[in-house]
């Protein structure tokens, strides 16, 4: 069920769905250009303002290419990664 929320990338209004796996959210943000996913760990870091500025640009570029990227946080090395397209196997 979609709910109105604030985009973790641009901080503007967006629609948000909880993923069926319960491991994050799927956002649809007009200002970012479309749809992307963010894992729960990455979402928590984004709420704290720890999302690296390069992530937004990478995600927007992938959305512009027609992809649905996913942002994840790797706690073992404290870094973010962007998976290019969650629709690809």
Number of C-alpha atoms within 10 A of each C-alpha: 7 12 11 12 16 15 19 21 22 12 12 13 15 21 17 21 16 16 15 9 7 9 12 21 19 20 27 21 22 13 14 22 15 18 22 24 26 24 17 16 16 23 21 16 16 17 11 9 12 12 20 14 10 9 15 16 13 17 27 21 16 21 19 13 9 13 19 22 23 22 23 20 21 11 10 6 7 7 12 19 14 17 17 18 17 12 8 8 4
